[in-house]
Amino acid sequence: MIAGLTLHVVCGDDKLSHREARCLVDCARKAILELHPGFEQRFENVISPHFQRALRQRWPLEEAMTSIPGEMIN
C-alpha cells in the first residue's frame, strides 16, 4: 500500500518536483523496511525498479535515484 500510494503521488502530482519525489521514495523505502525488517533485498529487486521507472518517465533528464544522505523535504 505504501509503495502504491507513493507511485500514485509521484506519477500524478503535477506540482511535485523531482527532488520532492526522490524524498517521497526514500521515505516510502524507510517506512516499508521499518514494517518489514529483512525485506531490503526484496525491496531493491521488486519495488525499487517501479520507483526508478516512474522517476525516469516523469523526469527523463534527471538522475532517477540520486539522493543526498540525510536530505529530507518537509
C-alpha positions in Angstrom: 0.0 0.0 0.0 2.8 2.4 0.8 4.6 1.7 -2.5 1.3 2.1 -4.5 0.4 5.4 -2.8 3.9 6.8 -3.3 3.9 5.8 -7.0 0.4 7.4 -7.4 1.7 10.7 -5.9 5.0 10.7 -7.9 3.2 10.0 -11.2 0.1 12.2 -10.6 1.1 15.3 -8.7 2.0 17.9 -11.3 3.4 20.3 -8.7 5.8 17.8 -7.3 9.5 18.5 -8.0 12.0 15.8 -8.8 13.8 16.4 -5.5 10.5 16.1 -3.6 9.6 12.9 -5.5 13.0 11.4 -4.6 12.5 12.2 -0.9 9.0 10.6 -1.0 10.5 7.5 -2.5 13.2 7.5 0.2 10.6 7.9 3.0 8.5 5.1 1.5 11.5 2.8 1.5 12.2 3.6 5.1 8.6 3.0 6.1 8.4 -0.3 4.3 11.7 -1.5 5.8 10.6 -0.5 9.3 7.4 -2.5 8.8 9.2 -5.5 7.3 12.7 -5.9 8.7 14.9 -8.1 6.5 13.0 -7.0 3.3 15.9 -4.9 1.9 16.9 -7.3 -0.9 13.4 -7.9 -2.0 12.6 -4.2 -1.9 15.6 -3.5 -4.1 14.7 -6.2 -6.6 11.0 -5.8 -6.7 9.8 -2.4 -5.6 12.7 -0.1 -6.3 12.6 -0.7 -10.1 9.0 0.6 -10.2 10.1 3.8 -8.4 13.1 4.2 -10.7 10.9 3.8 -13.8 8.3 6.3 -12.6 11.0 8.9 -11.9 12.7 8.3 -15.3 9.4 8.6 -17.1 8.4 11.8 -15.3 11.8 13.5 -15.3 13.8 11.9 -18.1 16.7 14.4 -17.9 17.3 13.9 -14.2 19.1 11.1 -12.5 16.4 8.7 -11.1 17.6 7.7 -7.7 20.3 10.1 -6.7 19.6 11.1 -3.1 21.8 13.1 -0.8 22.2 11.2 2.5 20.1 12.9 5.2 18.3 15.1 2.6 14.6 15.4 3.6 11.9 17.6 2.2 9.1 18.7 4.6 
